[in-house]
């Protein structure tokens, strides 16, 4: 079956497509049905709610933050921001939080 392109501005279509892809990846024979069922259950549980999806999980953010603190040399905040695909302001916040968390 030919896959239709998923509109980039339709978050629900993107989620359903990802659910279908994961089902196929795990060998599900009924990937379309699994994705449809997943979307129905998601709508039942979260329907009407506004949902924010962060770019990084908490553990990935902690790892990123640790790497930023380890690589910071006192003058490379801008370079770290580019390297970690974030803003210089975020790098400085990470560094400030690390200073507060230190023993």
C-alpha positions in Angstrom: 0.0 0.0 0.0 1.4 3.4 -1.0 1.8 5.9 1.9 0.4 9.3 1.5 2.5 12.3 2.7 1.8 13.4 6.2 1.0 17.2 6.5 3.7 18.8 8.7 1.1 21.0 10.3 -1.2 18.2 11.5 0.1 16.9 14.8 -2.5 14.1 15.1 -1.6 12.8 11.6 2.0 12.8 12.6 1.3 10.9 15.9 -0.8 8.4 14.0 1.9 7.9 11.4 4.5 7.4 14.1 2.3 4.9 15.9 1.9 3.0 12.7 5.6 3.0 12.0 6.4 1.7 15.5 3.8 -1.1 15.1 5.4 -2.1 11.8 8.9 -1.9 13.4 7.8 -4.3 16.2 6.3 -6.8 13.7 2.6 -6.0 14.2 0.5 -7.6 11.5 -2.3 -5.0 11.9 -0.3 -1.8 12.0 -3.1 0.4 10.6 -5.6 -1.0 13.1 -3.1 -0.6 15.9 -2.5 3.0 15.0 -6.2 3.7 14.7 -6.9 2.1 18.0 -4.1 4.0 19.6 -5.4 7.3 18.3 -8.9 6.5 19.5 -7.7 5.7 23.0 -5.5 8.8 23.0 -8.5 10.9 22.1 -10.6 9.3 24.8 -8.0 10.0 27.5 -6.7 13.4 26.3 -9.4 14.7 24.0 -9.9 18.5 24.4 -6.7 18.9 26.4 -3.9 21.1 25.2 -0.7 19.1 25.1 2.9 20.4 25.1 5.5 17.9 23.7 9.0 18.8 24.8 11.9 18.3 22.4 13.9 16.3 24.9 13.0 13.7 27.5 14.0 14.5 31.1 16.9 12.0 30.9 18.1 13.4 27.6 17.9 16.9 28.9 20.0 15.9 32.0 22.5 14.2 29.8 22.7 17.3 27.5 23.0 19.6 30.6 25.8 17.5 32.0 27.7 17.7 28.7 27.2 21.4 28.5 28.6 21.9 32.0 31.5 19.6 31.3 32.5 21.3 28.0 32.0 24.9 29.3 35.4 26.7 29.5 34.2 30.1 30.6 33.9 31.6 27.2 32.3 29.1 24.8 28.5 29.5 25.6 27.7 30.6 22.0 29.6 27.6 20.6 27.8 25.2 23.0 24.5 26.7 22.0 25.2 25.9 18.3 26.5 22.4 19.1 23.5 21.5 21.2 21.0 23.2 19.0 19.7 25.5 21.6 20.0 29.2 22.5 22.8 30.8 24.3 20.3 31.8 27.0 19.5 28.2 27.6 23.2 27.3 27.9 23.6 30.0 30.5 20.5 28.8 32.4 22.0 25.2 32.4 25.3 26.6 33.8 23.5 28.6 36.5 21.4 25.6 37.5 24.5 23.5 37.7 26.2 26.0 39.9 23.2 25.9 42.3 23.2 22.1 42.3 26.8 21.7 43.1 27.7 20.6 46.7 
